[in-house]
């Protein structure tokens, strides 16, 4: 008997009576909610409820969930009537019209309640509703004024929501059932259920500046339709057609009513499908999001946030113009961040997410992103629409992220591709021989590597996305981090690591101390093959954190003057310009001649720069918008730390120290005559480059290794055994891709590759490939004429004795190499090409780079033969720069030269 009574009690009423009970409870809770709610400052008033008023939060939750329950059961009640065809029983058509009108106001009540939240999504919903209403012919502006009012505050919406809409709904319900005498059981059960839900689940509330602007769930289908059309009236027209069909439904015959109801059902199912699709897969800026893109996206529709009714919370007065976030109740005094990332203006949520509407530590830190800026979360942190979305799109396609050239050249060497210019990316690495080699030795240096732990990045911790360059820990920030970890933090003395554009050289060294080693070279250090135990002279030698030993050779003149890497290389080079460049030099825009010009430099006033990013950076550095800055000849990129005065004198302001450096104009000798027209600045002014010869790479199947892409240990690894490393002036060659200019080069791969243990039958292969050398060892004085024309290393023969001997009326060049000949190609180990021989392709890691041809070698040596007698500063040699053919024609009979051949070949 008791069991039957219990079953009878839990069996609820019809959908209509549940809807009616929900409406009454919604109205009562709305009246209570109106007391603390301030429509002039809607967002802060709700925020304060959530943080400091548990009872107020409960009432708000109750109001929201009762409204949702009323809406759902009202729809179910309508469906119930349609399925039973009760529309044919309507005696008074006036009642039917009132009910139809009530449906419109039901929709308005739901959307207006969403608008009154005052968050970004609510404001967007208000704009959409205003646009829809205004698109109605004739009455549009009147409807908009009556139902959405002003954007400054929502007084009209508030009045219509609590008065007009509520009254019309109550009238419609009464007209429909002719009574409000509910069963007490229905009211009690609905109240109890709603109270329990409201006690546990928070009503949705978003951020004031979110990029994910979604309306309430029932409005998402309309938003999607509006996204696909430029004519809002089409949506209004569709709603109007459906509404008219509903109004005239009782006037149709049985077959007509059946067709209309099936139409409503199909439209409803389609609308629910679109709504679900949009709810799950529409993200920031209404873009589709899939897979990992859902991980940090979106403001949750339902938040599990139990209310502690009897917990006393002391309201905290938030300063004016401070971000409205619960995070700042605890972290409002955070120091260490730059103005652009000040928590008072940006808050904490923008970077770290979590729950900004809870003052409970555990709840506030739930789903928190501990290390924002990793590429797994960058689009939801650094790369949102309010922050650096343009930069994020570019950097994900940049060289430092894709490693396109390294991957492509690696595959070329392994014979897995036949072009040096294939577009590649580290994001699509497989398990082939080349990709395994890449994983074993190269994959650590790319920005996509995740930073997993807080704290200053150590030497071998590469990657971390935005953190790799822009996150700087001070001693105080490190101390704060340790205190947080030990849970003894003094909240009044919190210091956050700096996030700014002052990127120091040590941020570059971790990656750029490998491969071309330009970061080490810039500061004057060259890697050696010494072991740490062999080092005693700590002034000449230095041990790097990864136990490599480097020797001091001579620093770049710019480093000697105190300039950092970022003083020359700007954001569009480092973080990409939006294009996919195959090799790193393709992305470089700055050239020596941009600052060391011979005439009037290319410049532009800061205030007239066309791109937003440059203006933003100039603003952060508080630059005068009237100042003129240098604009690069290649790519028109502004160098924001330069100043061009009225006399066209260029000065550069050090980005790290603020020190002013005056630029020196090009020396007249650099542009004198025709002889050196094909030479670039680096050709003469690069003091030295590291040159490694005789490298051997093999796959050792039992050697423990590390997959640098996944960070997991492996059994079996490719291992490199480096040969001799020397620091000398670079080799010279020809860049066909740059119009045949003479450029600097260095050994890129003089090596044997043993793949036999990785893949049977592959055996060994040999490569003699040189690479473009951007030495970053600039010296003020250029290299001497003899260092090019009489130096076998510069010409590409390798080290040894290059000797010119006179034999009567003619002369002969001979070359004796220092290193033995390699058995694979019979060239000296350190050579690029044979002495007075044509090189065999492939020559280099770039398709346009090659050593000198025999014809070019003879021309170089012809000048070298003159230099065996004539000083390079002599009058005859200076005249030869102007017109070498004429100088030869006027030469003395005492001059003994190699066989000239036709002078037209010179």
C-alpha positions in Angstrom: 0.0 0.0 0.0 2.8 2.4 0.9 4.6 1.5 -2.3 1.5 2.4 -4.4 1.2 5.7 -2.5 4.8 6.5 -3.3 4.5 5.7 -7.0 1.3 7.8 -7.1 3.2 10.7 -5.5 6.2 10.7 -7.8 4.0 10.5 -10.9 3.8 14.1 -11.9 1.0 16.1 -13.6 0.6 16.8 -17.3 3.2 18.9 -19.2 0.8 21.8 -19.1 0.4 21.9 -15.4 4.2 21.5 -14.9 4.7 24.4 -17.2 2.1 26.5 -15.3 3.8 25.6 -11.9 7.2 26.6 -13.5 5.8 29.9 -14.7 4.5 30.8 -11.2 7.8 29.9 -9.6 9.7 31.8 -12.3 7.6 34.9 -11.7 8.0 34.8 -7.9 11.8 34.2 -8.1 12.0 37.0 -10.7 10.3 39.4 -8.3 13.0 38.5 -5.7 15.8 38.8 -8.2 14.7 42.3 -9.2 15.7 43.6 -5.7 19.6 43.2 -6.1 19.6 43.5 -9.9 20.6 46.9 -11.4 19.9 47.2 -15.1 22.1 50.2 -15.3 25.1 48.1 -14.3 23.7 44.6 -15.1 27.0 42.8 -15.5 28.6 44.0 -12.3 25.5 43.4 -10.3 25.2 39.8 -11.3 29.0 39.3 -10.9 28.7 40.6 -7.3 25.8 38.2 -6.7 27.9 35.2 -7.8 30.9 36.2 -5.6 29.4 37.6 -2.5 25.7 36.8 -2.2 25.0 33.0 -2.0 21.2 33.6 -1.4 21.1 36.0 -4.4 22.9 33.4 -6.5 20.4 30.7 -5.5 17.5 33.0 -6.5 19.1 33.8 -9.9 19.7 30.1 -10.5 16.2 29.2 -9.5 14.8 31.9 -11.8 16.8 30.7 -14.8 16.1 27.0 -14.4 12.4 27.6 -13.8 12.2 29.6 -17.0 14.0 26.8 -18.9 11.5 24.2 -17.4 8.5 26.4 -18.3 9.8 26.8 -21.9 10.4 23.1 -22.4 7.2 21.9 -20.9 5.2 24.6 -22.8 6.6 23.2 -26.0 5.8 19.6 -24.9 2.3 20.8 -24.0 1.8 22.3 -27.5 3.0 19.1 -29.1 0.6 17.1 -26.9 -2.3 19.3 -28.1 -1.2 18.9 -31.7 -1.0 15.1 -31.4 -4.5 15.0 -30.0 -5.8 17.5 -32.6 -7.4 19.6 -29.9 -7.1 22.7 -32.1 -10.4 21.6 -33.7 -12.1 21.9 -30.3 -11.4 25.6 -29.9 -14.8 27.3 -29.4 -13.5 30.8 -29.0 -11.1 31.8 -31.8 -10.0 34.8 -29.6 -8.4 32.3 -27.2 -6.5 30.8 -30.0 -5.1 34.2 -31.1 -4.1 35.0 -27.5 -2.3 31.7 -27.3 -0.5 32.3 -30.6 0.6 35.8 -29.5 1.7 34.3 -26.2 4.1 32.1 -28.1 5.9 35.1 -29.6 6.1 36.7 -26.1 7.4 33.4 -24.7 10.3 33.6 -27.2 10.8 37.3 -26.3 10.8 36.5 -22.5 13.4 33.9 -23.0 15.7 36.0 -25.2 15.2 39.2 -23.1 16.2 37.3 -19.9 19.4 36.3 -21.7 20.0 39.9 -22.8 19.7 41.2 -19.3 22.8 39.3 -18.1 24.8 42.0 -19.7 27.7 39.8 -20.7 29.2 39.7 -24.2 26.9 37.0 -25.5 23.9 38.9 -24.1 24.9 42.1 -25.8 25.4 40.3 -29.0 21.9 38.7 -28.7 20.5 42.2 -28.2 22.2 43.4 -31.3 20.9 40.5 -33.3 17.3 41.0 -32.0 17.5 44.7 -32.7 18.6 44.0 -36.3 15.8 41.4 -36.8 13.1 43.8 -35.5 14.5 46.7 -37.5 14.3 44.6 -40.7 10.5 44.4 -40.4 9.1 46.8 -43.1 7.3 49.9 -41.9 7.2 49.0 -38.2 10.9 48.0 -37.8 12.2 51.0 -35.9 9.2 51.2 -33.7 9.5 47.5 -32.8 13.2 47.9 -32.1 12.6 50.9 -29.8 9.8 49.1 -28.0 11.5 45.8 -27.3 15.3 46.4 -27.3 15.8 50.1 -26.5 19.2 51.7 -26.1 22.6 49.9 -26.0 23.7 52.1 -23.1 21.4 50.3 -20.6 18.5 47.9 -20.9 15.7 49.7 -19.1 13.2 48.9 -21.9 14.2 45.3 -22.1 13.9 45.1 -18.3 10.4 46.6 -18.2 9.2 44.5 -21.0 10.7 41.4 -19.4 9.3 41.7 -15.9 6.0 43.4 -16.9 4.7 43.2 -20.4 5.9 39.7 -21.3 5.1 38.2 -17.9 1.6 39.7 -17.9 0.8 38.5 -21.4 2.0 35.0 -20.5 -0.1 34.9 -17.3 -3.2 36.1 -19.3 -2.6 33.4 -21.9 -2.3 30.7 -19.4 -5.4 31.8 -17.5 -7.3 32.2 -20.8 -6.2 28.6 -21.7 -7.1 26.9 -18.4 -9.4 29.4 -16.7 -7.8 28.8 -13.3 -4.5 29.0 -11.4 -5.5 26.4 -8.8 -2.6 24.0 -9.2 -2.3 20.7 -7.4 -0.1 21.2 -4.4 1.9 18.1 -5.2 2.8 19.4 -8.6 3.9 22.7 -7.1 5.9 21.0 -4.3 7.7 18.5 -6.6 8.6 21.1 -9.2 9.8 23.5 -6.5 11.9 20.8 -4.9 13.4 19.7 -8.2 14.2 23.3 -9.2 15.6 24.1 -5.8 18.0 21.1 -5.9 19.1 21.9 -9.4 19.6 25.6 -8.5 21.6 24.7 -5.4 24.0 22.6 -7.5 24.2 24.1 -11.0 25.0 27.8 -11.8 22.9 29.6 -14.4 25.0 30.5 -17.4 27.0 33.7 -17.2 29.7 34.7 -19.6 32.5 37.2 -19.9 32.1 40.8 -20.7 34.5 40.6 -23.7 34.3 37.0 -24.9 35.0 36.1 -28.5 32.5 33.2 -28.3 29.3 35.0 -28.8 26.5 32.5 -28.7 22.9 33.2 -27.7 20.8 30.9 -25.6 20.5 27.4 -26.8 17.1 27.9 -28.4 18.4 30.9 -30.3 21.4 29.2 -31.9 19.5 28.0 -35.0 18.4 31.6 -35.8 22.0 32.8 -35.3 23.2 30.2 -37.8 20.6 31.3 -40.3 21.6 34.9 -39.9 25.2 33.9 -40.4 24.4 32.4 -43.8 22.3 35.3 -45.1 23.0 39.1 -45.5 19.2 39.7 -45.4 17.8 39.4 -41.8 14.3 40.0 -43.1 14.4 36.5 -44.7 14.6 35.0 -41.2 11.8 37.3 -40.1 9.8 36.3 -43.1 10.3 32.5 -42.4 9.1 33.1 -38.7 6.2 35.1 -40.0 5.1 32.4 -42.4 5.2 29.7 -39.7 3.3 32.1 -37.3 0.6 32.7 -39.8 0.2 29.0 -40.5 -0.2 28.5 -36.7 -2.8 31.3 -36.4 -4.9 29.9 -39.3 -4.4 26.3 -38.3 -8.0 25.9 -36.9 -9.4 27.3 -40.2 -8.1 24.4 -42.3 -9.6 21.1 -42.9 -8.4 17.9 -41.3 -5.9 17.1 -44.1 -4.6 20.6 -44.2 -4.1 20.7 -40.4 -2.3 17.4 -40.6 0.1 18.7 -43.3 0.8 21.9 -41.4 1.5 20.0 -38.2 3.9 17.7 -40.0 5.6 20.8 -41.4 6.0 22.1 -37.9 7.4 18.8 -36.7 10.0 18.6 -39.5 11.0 22.2 -39.1 11.3 21.6 -35.3 13.5 18.5 -35.8 15.7 20.3 -38.4 16.0 23.3 -36.1 17.0 21.1 -33.1 19.6 19.4 -35.3 21.1 22.7 -36.4 21.0 24.0 -32.8 22.9 20.9 -31.6 25.5 21.2 -34.4 26.1 24.9 -33.6 26.2 24.3 -29.9 28.9 21.6 -30.2 31.0 22.9 -33.1 30.7 26.7 -33.4 33.5 28.5 -31.6 35.1 31.9 -31.3 34.1 34.4 -34.0 31.5 31.8 -35.1 34.2 29.6 -36.7 33.8 25.8 -36.8 35.9 24.0 -34.2 36.7 20.3 -34.1 38.8 17.9 -32.0 41.4 19.7 -29.8 39.9 23.0 -30.8 37.0 22.2 -28.4 39.4 21.7 -25.4 39.6 25.2 -24.1 36.9 26.9 -26.2 33.6 28.2 -25.1 31.8 29.3 -22.0 30.1 26.2 -20.4 26.3 26.1 -20.6 26.1 24.3 -17.3 28.5 24.8 -14.4 28.6 22.5 -11.4 28.9 25.1 -8.6 27.2 24.1 -5.3 26.0 27.1 -3.3 27.0 27.2 0.3 24.0 29.1 1.7 25.4 29.6 5.2 28.9 30.8 4.1 29.6 34.4 5.0 31.3 36.2 2.2 32.6 39.7 2.8 32.1 41.9 -0.3 35.3 43.2 -1.8 35.4 46.7 -3.3 36.8 46.3 -6.8 38.6 49.5 -8.1 37.0 51.4 -11.0 38.1 50.3 -14.5 39.2 46.9 -13.1 38.4 43.7 -14.9 35.3 42.1 -13.5 36.7 38.7 -12.5 36.6 36.7 -9.2 40.3 35.9 -9.8 41.2 39.5 -8.9 39.7 39.2 -5.4 42.8 37.2 -4.6 45.3 38.2 -7.3 44.4 41.9 -7.8 47.7 43.0 -6.3 49.8 40.8 -8.7 53.0 42.6 -9.8 55.6 42.0 -12.4 53.5 42.2 -15.5 53.8 45.0 -18.1 51.1 47.6 -18.7 49.7 45.7 -21.7 49.2 42.6 -19.5 48.2 44.3 -16.3 45.6 42.1 -14.5 43.6 45.2 -13.7 42.9 45.6 -17.4 43.2 42.1 -18.9 42.3 40.0 -15.9 43.5 36.5 -15.3 40.9 34.5 -17.2 42.1 35.8 -20.6 45.3 33.8 -20.2 44.6 31.1 -17.6 40.9 30.5 -18.0 39.4 28.6 -15.0 36.2 30.0 -13.5 36.2 33.7 -13.2 32.9 33.8 -11.3 33.8 31.9 -8.2 35.6 33.1 -5.1 36.2 29.5 -4.0 39.9 28.6 -4.8 39.1 25.1 -5.9 36.3 26.1 -8.2 38.1 29.1 -9.5 41.1 27.0 -10.5 39.0 24.3 -12.2 39.9 23.7 -15.8 42.7 26.3 -15.4 45.4 26.5 -18.1 48.5 26.5 -16.1 50.8 27.4 -19.0 49.1 29.6 -21.6 50.8 30.3 -24.8 51.5 26.7 -25.8 50.2 26.1 -29.3 47.7 23.5 -27.9 45.9 26.4 -26.3 47.2 29.5 -28.0 44.0 30.3 -29.9 42.1 30.4 -26.7 44.7 32.4 -24.8 47.2 34.6 -26.5 45.5 34.4 -29.9 41.9 35.5 -29.1 40.3 38.2 -31.1 40.9 40.7 -28.2 44.6 40.0 -28.0 47.0 38.7 -30.7 44.9 36.7 -33.2 46.7 38.0 -36.3 50.1 37.2 -34.8 48.9 33.7 -33.8 47.7 32.9 -37.4 51.1 34.0 -38.7 53.4 32.3 -36.2 51.7 29.0 -36.7 52.8 29.2 -40.3 56.3 30.6 -39.5 59.7 29.0 -39.9 60.2 28.6 -36.2 57.0 26.5 -36.0 57.1 24.5 -39.2 60.9 24.0 -39.6 60.1 23.6 -43.3 63.6 23.8 -44.7 65.2 21.5 -42.1 62.5 18.8 -42.7 62.7 19.2 -46.5 66.5 19.0 -46.7 66.6 16.1 -44.3 64.3 14.1 -46.6 66.3 15.2 -49.6 69.5 13.8 -48.1 67.7 10.5 -47.3 66.4 10.2 -50.8 62.8 10.6 -49.8 62.2 13.6 -52.0 64.0 14.9 -55.1 63.6 18.7 -54.4 65.2 21.0 -51.9 62.2 23.2 -52.1 59.3 21.0 -50.9 56.9 22.6 -48.5 57.1 20.6 -45.3 56.1 20.9 -41.6 57.2 19.4 -38.4 53.5 18.8 -37.7 53.4 16.1 -40.4 56.4 14.0 -39.4 56.2 10.2 -39.8 58.5 7.3 -39.1 60.6 7.1 -42.2 64.4 7.1 -42.1 64.6 10.8 -42.6 61.8 11.6 -40.1 63.4 9.2 -37.6 66.7 11.0 -38.0 64.8 14.3 -37.6 63.1 13.0 -34.4 66.4 11.8 -33.0 68.5 14.9 -33.6 66.6 18.0 -34.8 62.9 18.1 -33.7 63.6 19.7 -30.3 64.0 23.2 -31.7 60.5 24.3 -32.8 57.9 26.4 -31.1 55.2 23.8 -31.1 57.1 21.8 -28.4 55.0 22.0 -25.3 56.2 23.7 -22.1 55.0 21.4 -19.3 56.4 23.0 -16.2 56.4 26.5 -14.7 59.6 28.4 -14.2 62.3 29.9 -16.3 63.1 27.7 -19.3 66.3 25.8 -18.9 68.9 25.5 -21.7 67.5 22.3 -23.2 63.8 23.3 -22.7 62.9 24.5 -26.2 59.5 25.4 -27.5 56.6 26.6 -25.4 54.9 28.7 -28.1 54.7 32.3 -27.1 56.5 31.5 -23.8 59.7 30.6 -25.6 60.5 34.3 -26.3 58.1 36.4 -24.2 58.0 34.8 -20.7 60.8 36.2 -18.5 61.2 35.1 -14.9 62.8 37.5 -12.4 64.1 36.3 -9.0 60.9 37.6 -7.3 58.7 35.8 -9.9 60.7 32.5 -9.2 60.3 33.0 -5.5 56.5 33.6 -5.9 56.2 30.4 -8.0 58.0 28.3 -5.3 55.8 29.8 -2.6 52.7 28.9 -4.6 53.9 25.4 -5.0 54.6 25.1 -1.2 51.3 26.9 -0.4 52.9 29.5 1.8 52.2 32.5 -0.5 51.9 36.0 0.9 49.0 37.3 -1.3 50.2 40.9 -0.8 53.6 40.2 -2.5 52.8 38.2 -5.6 55.1 38.7 -8.6 54.2 37.2 -12.0 56.9 36.6 -14.6 57.1 39.4 -17.2 55.3 39.0 -20.5 56.6 41.6 -22.9 58.4 42.4 -26.1 61.9 42.9 -24.5 63.2 39.5 -25.8 66.8 39.0 -24.6 69.5 37.2 -26.5 69.4 34.2 -24.2 65.9 33.5 -25.5 67.4 32.9 -29.0 70.4 30.9 -27.9 68.7 27.7 -26.9 67.7 26.9 -30.5 70.1 29.1 -32.5 73.2 27.6 -30.9 72.8 24.5 -33.1 72.9 24.0 -36.8 74.3 27.4 -38.2 75.1 28.4 -34.5 74.5 32.1 -35.4 73.6 32.9 -31.8 76.9 31.7 -30.5 78.8 33.3 -33.4 77.1 36.7 -32.8 78.6 36.8 -29.3 82.0 35.5 -30.6 81.9 31.8 -29.5 82.7 28.8 -31.8 81.9 25.3 -30.9 84.8 22.9 -30.4 85.3 19.1 -30.1 86.9 19.4 -26.7 85.6 17.6 -23.7 84.7 19.4 -20.5 87.6 17.7 -18.7 90.0 19.3 -21.2 89.0 22.9 -20.4 91.2 24.9 -18.0 91.3 28.4 -19.6 87.8 29.8 -18.6 88.5 33.2 -20.4 89.1 31.6 -23.8 86.8 28.6 -23.4 83.3 28.3 -21.9 81.2 25.2 -21.1 77.6 25.4 -22.2 74.8 23.9 -20.1 74.6 20.9 -22.4 78.4 20.3 -21.9 79.5 21.6 -25.3 82.7 23.5 -25.1 83.0 26.8 -27.1 86.0 28.9 -27.8 86.0 32.7 -28.1 87.0 33.9 -31.6 85.6 37.4 -31.9 82.1 38.9 -31.5 80.0 40.7 -34.1 80.6 44.5 -34.1 76.9 45.0 -33.3 77.1 42.8 -30.3 80.2 44.7 -29.2 78.1 47.9 -29.3 75.5 46.3 -27.1 72.8 45.5 -29.7 70.5 42.5 -29.3 69.1 40.1 -31.8 65.7 41.9 -31.8 67.4 45.2 -32.7 67.6 44.0 -36.3 65.1 41.2 -36.5 61.5 42.4 -36.1 58.2 40.8 -35.5 57.3 40.0 -39.1 60.6 38.1 -39.6 60.6 36.3 -36.3 56.9 35.5 -35.9 56.2 35.2 -39.7 54.5 37.4 -42.2 51.6 35.1 -43.0 53.4 33.4 -45.8 54.8 29.9 -45.8 58.5 30.3 -46.4 60.5 27.2 -47.3 63.9 28.3 -46.0 64.7 30.7 -43.2 66.5 33.2 -45.3 63.3 33.6 -47.4 61.6 35.1 -44.3 64.4 37.6 -43.6 63.6 41.2 -44.7 66.3 43.3 -43.0 69.5 44.0 -44.9 72.7 45.9 -44.0 71.9 48.6 -46.6 68.6 49.5 -44.8 70.6 51.2 -42.0 74.0 51.6 -43.7 72.8 53.4 -46.8 74.8 55.4 -49.3 72.1 58.0 -50.1 68.6 58.9 -48.8 67.2 56.0 -46.7 63.7 54.6 -47.3 61.6 55.9 -44.4 58.1 56.6 -43.1 56.6 58.4 -40.1 55.4 56.0 -37.4 51.9 57.5 -37.4 51.5 56.7 -41.1 52.5 53.1 -40.9 49.8 51.0 -42.5 49.8 47.9 -40.2 48.2 47.7 -36.8 50.9 45.6 -35.2 53.7 48.2 -35.8 51.5 50.9 -34.4 50.8 48.8 -31.4 54.5 48.1 -30.7 55.4 51.7 -31.2 52.7 52.6 -28.7 54.0 50.1 -26.2 57.5 51.6 -26.6 56.0 55.1 -26.3 57.5 56.2 -29.6 56.7 59.6 -31.0 54.3 59.1 -34.0 56.0 61.9 -35.9 59.4 60.2 -35.9 60.5 58.7 -39.1 61.7 55.2 -39.1 63.6 53.1 -41.7 61.5 50.9 -43.9 63.3 47.8 -45.4 63.9 47.8 -49.1 62.9 44.1 -49.1 59.3 43.7 -48.0 58.7 47.3 -46.7 58.9 46.3 -43.1 59.4 49.2 -40.6 62.4 49.1 -38.2 60.6 50.7 -35.3 63.7 51.3 -33.2 65.4 53.5 -35.9 65.1 57.2 -36.2 65.8 59.1 -39.5 66.4 62.8 -38.8 66.0 65.8 -41.2 69.6 65.3 -42.4 68.8 61.6 -43.3 71.1 60.4 -40.6 70.0 57.1 -39.2 70.2 56.3 -35.5 69.1 53.1 -33.8 67.8 52.8 -30.3 68.7 49.6 -28.5 65.4 47.8 -27.6 66.8 46.3 -24.4 68.8 49.2 -23.0 67.6 52.3 -24.8 71.1 53.2 -25.9 71.4 55.3 -29.1 73.7 54.0 -31.9 74.5 56.2 -34.9 74.6 54.4 -38.1 77.7 54.6 -40.3 77.1 55.2 -44.0 78.5 52.8 -46.6 82.2 53.4 -47.3 82.8 54.6 -50.9 85.1 51.7 -51.5 82.1 49.3 -51.1 80.4 50.7 -54.2 83.5 51.7 -56.2 83.7 50.5 -59.8 82.2 47.4 -61.5 84.5 44.8 -60.0 82.5 44.2 -56.8 79.0 44.9 -58.0 77.9 41.3 -57.3 79.2 41.3 -53.8 77.0 41.7 -50.8 77.9 43.2 -47.4 78.4 39.8 -45.7 80.8 38.7 -48.4 83.5 41.1 -47.2 82.4 41.9 -43.7 81.8 38.4 -42.2 84.9 37.8 -40.1 84.4 34.0 -39.6 81.9 31.2 -39.6 82.0 27.8 -37.9 83.1 25.1 -40.3 82.6 21.4 -39.5 84.0 18.8 -41.8 84.0 15.0 -41.8 80.7 14.3 -40.0 79.5 10.7 -39.8 75.8 9.8 -39.1 74.7 6.3 -38.4 71.6 4.5 -37.0 72.5 2.5 -34.0 69.7 0.1 -33.2 70.7 -0.6 -29.6 71.6 2.9 -28.6 69.1 4.6 -26.2 67.7 7.8 -27.7 64.9 10.3 -27.4 62.1 11.1 -29.7 62.3 14.9 -29.5 58.9 15.2 -31.0 57.1 13.3 -28.3 59.6 13.5 -25.5 59.6 9.7 -25.1 62.8 7.5 -24.8 63.5 5.2 -27.7 65.6 2.1 -28.3 67.6 2.8 -31.4 68.7 6.2 -32.6 70.5 8.1 -35.2 73.9 9.4 -33.8 76.2 12.0 -35.2 80.0 11.9 -34.9 81.3 15.3 -35.7 84.7 15.9 -37.4 87.0 18.8 -37.0 85.4 22.2 -36.3 87.2 25.4 -37.3 86.4 29.1 -37.3 87.7 30.9 -40.4 86.4 33.3 -43.1 83.5 31.8 -45.0 83.8 30.1 -48.4 82.4 32.1 -51.3 80.0 30.9 -54.0 77.3 32.0 -56.4 73.6 32.4 -55.6 71.8 31.9 -58.9 68.5 32.7 -57.2 69.7 36.2 -56.3 70.9 37.1 -59.8 74.3 35.4 -59.6 75.5 37.4 -56.6 78.6 36.3 -54.7 77.6 35.0 -51.3 79.1 33.4 -48.2 78.8 29.7 -47.6 79.9 27.1 -45.1 79.9 23.3 -45.0 76.3 22.1 -44.4 76.7 18.4 -44.8 80.1 16.9 -45.6 79.2 13.5 -44.3 78.5 9.8 -44.8 75.1 8.5 -43.9 74.7 4.9 -42.8 71.1 3.7 -42.9 71.8 0.0 -43.1 70.6 -0.8 -39.6 67.5 1.2 -40.1 66.5 -0.3 -43.4 68.3 -3.3 -45.0 69.8 -2.6 -48.4 70.1 1.2 -47.9 73.8 1.0 -47.0 75.9 4.1 -46.9 75.7 7.4 -48.9 77.9 10.4 -49.1 77.0 14.1 -49.4 79.1 17.2 -50.0 76.5 20.0 -49.5 77.3 23.5 -48.5 74.8 25.9 -47.0 74.2 29.6 -47.1 76.3 31.2 -44.3 74.7 34.2 -42.5 77.8 34.5 -40.3 76.6 37.1 -37.8 80.2 37.9 -37.2 80.3 41.3 -38.9 83.5 43.3 -38.6 83.9 47.0 -39.5 86.9 46.4 -41.9 86.2 44.3 -44.9 88.4 41.2 -45.8 91.4 41.9 -47.9 91.6 41.2 -51.7 94.1 38.4 -51.1 91.7 36.7 -48.6 89.4 36.1 -51.5 91.5 35.9 -54.7 94.6 34.1 -53.2 92.9 32.0 -50.6 92.0 28.4 -51.6 89.4 28.2 -48.8 87.5 31.2 -50.1 87.5 29.9 -53.6 86.2 26.5 -52.5 89.3 24.3 -52.8 89.6 23.8 -49.0 92.7 24.6 -46.9 96.2 24.1 -48.2 98.9 25.9 -50.2 97.7 27.8 -53.3 100.8 28.9 -55.1 101.5 31.0 -58.2 104.7 30.4 -60.1 106.1 32.3 -63.1 107.3 30.1 -65.9 108.8 32.5 -68.5 106.2 34.6 -70.0 103.3 32.8 -68.4 102.3 31.8 -64.8 100.8 28.7 -63.3 98.7 28.1 -60.2 99.1 25.0 -58.1 97.3 23.7 -55.1 98.3 21.3 -52.4 95.5 20.4 -50.0 96.0 20.1 -46.3 93.5 17.4 -45.8 93.4 14.0 -47.4 91.1 13.2 -50.3 87.8 11.7 -49.4 87.4 8.2 -50.9 83.8 8.9 -52.0 84.5 11.8 -54.4 88.3 12.3 -54.4 88.1 15.9 -53.1 89.8 17.2 -49.9 87.7 16.7 -46.8 87.1 20.4 -46.5 86.6 21.3 -50.2 83.5 22.4 -52.0 84.9 22.0 -55.5 88.0 20.6 -57.1 90.9 22.8 -58.1 90.1 24.2 -61.6 87.4 21.5 -61.9 83.7 21.7 -62.4 81.7 20.6 -59.4 79.1 17.8 -59.6 75.5 18.4 -58.5 74.1 18.4 -55.9 76.2 21.2 -54.6 74.3 22.7 -51.7 71.3 22.6 -49.4 69.7 25.3 -51.6 68.9 24.8 -55.3 70.3 28.2 -56.3 73.6 28.0 -54.5 76.7 26.6 -56.2 80.5 26.8 -56.1 82.5 28.7 -58.7 82.7 27.3 -62.2 86.1 26.7 -63.8 85.6 29.9 -65.8 84.9 31.9 -62.6 87.8 30.3 -60.8 90.2 31.4 -63.6 88.9 34.9 -63.4 89.4 35.0 -59.6 92.9 33.5 -59.9 93.8 36.0 -62.6 93.2 38.9 -60.2 95.1 36.8 -57.6 98.1 36.6 -59.9 98.1 40.4 -60.1 98.0 40.6 -56.3 101.2 38.5 -56.0 103.1 41.6 -57.1 100.8 44.6 -56.6 99.6 45.8 -53.2 95.8 45.7 -53.1 95.8 49.5 -52.3 98.0 50.3 -55.2 96.8 52.6 -57.9 96.8 49.9 -60.5 94.6 47.6 -58.4 92.2 50.5 -57.6 92.0 51.2 -61.4 91.3 47.5 -62.0 88.1 47.8 -60.0 86.8 50.5 -62.4 87.7 48.6 -65.6 89.7 45.4 -65.4 89.8 44.7 -69.1 91.4 48.2 -69.7 93.8 47.6 -66.9 95.0 44.4 -68.5 95.3 46.0 -71.8 97.6 48.6 -70.3 99.6 46.2 -68.2 103.4 46.3 -68.2 105.4 43.8 -70.2 106.9 42.7 -66.9 103.5 41.3 -65.8 103.5 37.6 -65.9 99.9 36.2 -66.0 98.3 32.9 -66.6 97.0 32.2 -70.1 94.2 34.8 -70.6 92.2 33.4 -73.4 89.7 35.8 -75.1 89.4 39.0 -73.0 85.6 38.9 -73.7 85.4 36.0 -71.2 86.4 38.3 -68.4 
